[in-house]
Amino acid sequence: MIRSLIHSAGQHGLGLLTLLYPRCCATCGCLLMQHEKVLCLSCLATLPRTAFHHISDNEVARIFWGRIPLANATSFIYFSKNSEYKNLLHAIKYKGQYHAAIEMGRLFGLELRDTPFATADLIHPVPLHKRKLKQRGYNQSEYFAQGLSAALNIPVHSSLVKRIAETPTQTRKARYERWENVKNAFTITNAEPLANKHVLLVDDVITTGATIEACAEALLSVSGLTLSVASLAYAKLQ
Ligand SMILES: [Zn+2]
């Protein structure tokens, strides 16, 4: 019985481990083949990539025009309320699927090679407030940063900037309210490794850019720092 199960699993490209511990696509939920990671081939092929890293005046870069001086800005994928990829982002943010965040970072990092983003000296995720970190157990942006780091061979630092103010959820807030909510929420804990460096600040989702802007203001207070920004997803404010 077991032998025939293993044989049939093998025929369908499923390993024994997959049989015992089924892995599902984080987007469509289908069973993953042995060689597939996080997303099935179909969801991987149809990822709504922005390709913004090939265009300097892209939609994400424009969000920050006149607000903060950025060297480069990009997001990996488009995201909307009705997007099939909602499950992926939800899994990364709330369901503890940190391996999905790492894999998405790695995939994005491969695409950022040979672009100005690859010239960063260090990657820093937008930090969570310590209470939120304790509650959630992990910072999804830090795992995304680790994936980018592995593909780009750029180190991650995650505690040179600290979130000192807790901010209520931003989801239902308009642009100005979001900024009021988050300004002065970040502080630099150690400026020395940041001075005169090109820093790639990363977050999971960019919507109005308020969180990135607040974190960037803290970073840009460091002498000689150049700042670029990358996020996993870009969600247009509806
Ligand atoms: Zn899928």
Residues whose N, C-alpha, C, O or C-beta is under 5 A from the ligand:
A	BS01	ZN	C25 T27 C28 G29 C40 C43
